[in-house]
Amino acid sequence: MQQGVRTERIDKQAIYRTFVRAVFQDYRLNMVGVPATALAVMLTAYAAKSPALYAVAAMMFVIGLGRYIMGKRFEAAQEKLGRNTWAYRRWELHHTLLATFYALMFGAWCAVATYTGNQFALFTAFTVTFANLIGVSGRAFPIKRLVNGQAIAASVPLIACLVWIGGMYAWLAILLTPYLISVMLLAQRQRGNLLENVIQRQTAQALASRIHTALENIPQGMCMFDADGTTQVVNEQIARFVGMSQDDLLGKPLPELALRFQSAFNLDRETFDRYDQWMASGERSSFSATFTLERKGTCTVRFKSVRLENGGIVITMDDVTDEVRAARQIDYMKRFDTLTGLMNRNEVPNHITAELNHAIAGQQVAVMVFNIDRFKELNDLHGMRIGDDLVCAFAEKLEQIVGPRGNCARFGGDEFVVVLRAPRCADLARHVADLVSEATDMPWIVGPTKQKLDVGTSIGIAVSDEENHRKPSYCDALLTEAAVAMAVARRSASSNWQIFNQQMRQDMEQQHKLQEDLRSALDNGELEPFFQPLVSTVTGQVTTCEALLRWRRANGDLVPPGIFIPVAEEMGLISSIGDFIIHESCKICATWPDNIRVAVNLSPLQFHNGKLLRVVDEALIKSGLAADRLELEITESLMLNDVEATISVLQSLKDRGVRISLDDFGTGYSSLSYMNQLPLDKVKIDRSFVVNLQTDERSVSMVQAVTSLSQKLGLKVVVEGIETDEQLALLLAKAPVDEIQGYHFSRPQDASAVARQLVSGSADRAEMMRMMRTAKSNSKLIAA
């Protein structure tokens, strides 16, 4: 089988029907042959004076007339027969019977002529019969039984007569047998040739039909030219492209069609000339081009011309409008933000590089990074739809402020980038930053609900150095510098925009070094818990030790928590560090006296990462510490996300026996509303109230109110930050708190120092008792 061509299944029934039609198609010849043959028989009857031959002549005429009538009726019935093979078979059987009887009459003619002995009759009968046998192989060969029936019917009586005469005629009868066989074989060969031709025609018709169907249904337009450049094949699609009918295109020379096409669709001359050059070259190659047609709306067409081995040419035209539109849409989505229509982060480096390359002498490029302050908080509070509206409003305002002086981009989330190119670009960047700051200082009304939002923005600016304009990846450096400046602006209390400087670079390098060191510190065991005791105001004894994280470098230096804790939060390490502190604190507390608890602070990220309950369970099991000796300190910031989920986790901890403390009480906005919702055991009043205790009556009132409310709720009250006898005495005089904590009693100490103090520190307990008695005596004086 030829590669790529499907072999057709032969329809034998269709071939049979074709053969039946073939044997019926010459029925009109009977009008000539039958009368002539009957007349010849009558002549022999007259010569031999044989009534039997007259009877044979009459039978021949009647049968021949019947064959003619049957042929005429078949011709009239063909349209109704359709593809009914069984009906064809009935017609073919009737025809075979009549034809066989007709041939039998030839045999009877020969037999009677032989019997009469008349030489004229005998010669005429034998001659016409042999001629009829030859004709049978030519007329009836499509149907095997039709040929065989006629041949046998005509020759058997003939052979019998020759044998009956005897002598040399008997030998002639023997020789007639191979002749009879040859007639049948000749008919078989003709039938085989006809069968092969019919099969080939059937296959060709089916293949042509399939090719035609394929050509008319493929989405591409296609036409084929012969070696002389004349159109041979055209499908409907290309006719629609050209605006002509298929009949008008067929037979037209290629140059004429090319000129007409170029004129009708106003193709650019350059493409047309390139095609002419390709045609003239005669190379076995292909020519491709894409162009736009304005007829019946704009559409994009891909044109391809291929030269064949025989010199002919195949041209295809494909409407790729949707494909090009989709590609453009994909390209747009790669380069632009779908929400705001601004450039996205993928396009920003390309744009900065282009601006750097186009900068002339005296020009600088400024990269500005903008971040909407409190965006996550506003998004969580009002929903993502309002967040999207705010982003769109900010983008619109940013474009309005920047105008034609630069280009804006949304870098992601609530972060935007502006790229400026101008002389003294730093001044222009400052001006833009001031305008944006003024705009964000005012309340924003966004969304269909006219939601009023108070937002701010932090802005970082990086200005290029002309010497570095052509350096590879300089755009990445500018983006990094602007981001660093923006982070500085966010932390700054004096200005919401900053221009990157060398000090920031040094700070950035130090920050990067600190991050690397902190990552290795956790792996190398450089992080450890220190502990600060909480003292009972009743007994003067230590009840709890709060775990406070410390970083002791390999050289023994301590890194202050205020430096590395924010870094850990930015790096996402705070959860891992928090899990480590829980495990270490439980393990250490298990070595202390049974009446001493350990308190561990929880970060919001650690609390909400979904692993807290498992970490607490593992720490208690591995250390063997009783659950009621573990105290977890939380802040009200935990309640900003999902109050119900937060309460559920805290209640699960409470059910395990773990104690819960609310830390930094009074520094938030809604602590009082949480005191009755949360499953708390203890409230810790922030140190800021202790600092102002001696000078601010409101701080005293706050402590008194919290103490009174906590006692009514069954909660213990702890005051942090006690550093002097005066503060302690004033506190005890004004509010009956349960526990106190601060440098007045002890600074944070490492595990070994705290263990010594707790296990054998009777002198320390005596000193604490002395301080408490002194404070209580002073408190009475203050109260008096």
Secondary structure, 3 states (H helix, E strand, C coil): CCCCCCCCCCCHHHHHHHHHHHHHCCHHHHHHHHHHHHHHHHHHHHHHCCHHHHHHHHHHHHHHHHHHHHHHHHHHHHHHHCCCHHHHHHHHHHHHHHHHHHHHHHHHHHHHHHHHCCHHHHHHHHHHHHHHHHHHHHHCCCCHHHHHHHHHHHHHHHHHHHHHHCCHHHHHHHHHHHHHHHHHHHHHHHHHHHHHHHHHHHHHHHHHHHHHHHHHHCCCEEEEECCCCEEEEECHHHHHHHCCCHHHHCCCEHHHHHHHHHHHCCCCHHHHHHHHHHHHHCCCCEEEEEEEECCCCCEEEEEEEEECCCCCEEEEEEECHHHHHHHHHHHHHHHECCCCCCECCCCHHHHHHHHHHHCCCCEEEEEEEEEEECHHHHHHHHCHHHHHHHHHHHHHHHHHHHHHHEEEEEEECCEEEEEEEEECHHHHHHHHHHHHHHHHHCCEEECCCCEEECCEEEEEEEECCHHHCCCCCHHHHHHHHHHHHHHHHHHCCCCCEEECCHHHHHHHHHHHHHHHHHHHHHHHCCEEEEEEEEEECCCCCEEEEEEEEEEECCCCCEECHHHHHHHHHHHCCHHHHHHHHHHHHHHHHCCCCCCCEEEEECCHHHHCCCCHHHHHHHHHHHHCCCHHHEEEEECHHHHHCCHHHHHHHHHHHHHHCCEEEEEEECCCCCHHHHHCCCCCCEEEECHHHHHCCCCCHHHHHHHHHHHHHHHHHCCEEEECCCCCHHHHHHHHHHCCCCEECCCCCCCCECHHHHHHHHHHCHHHHHHHHHHHHHHHHHHHHHHC
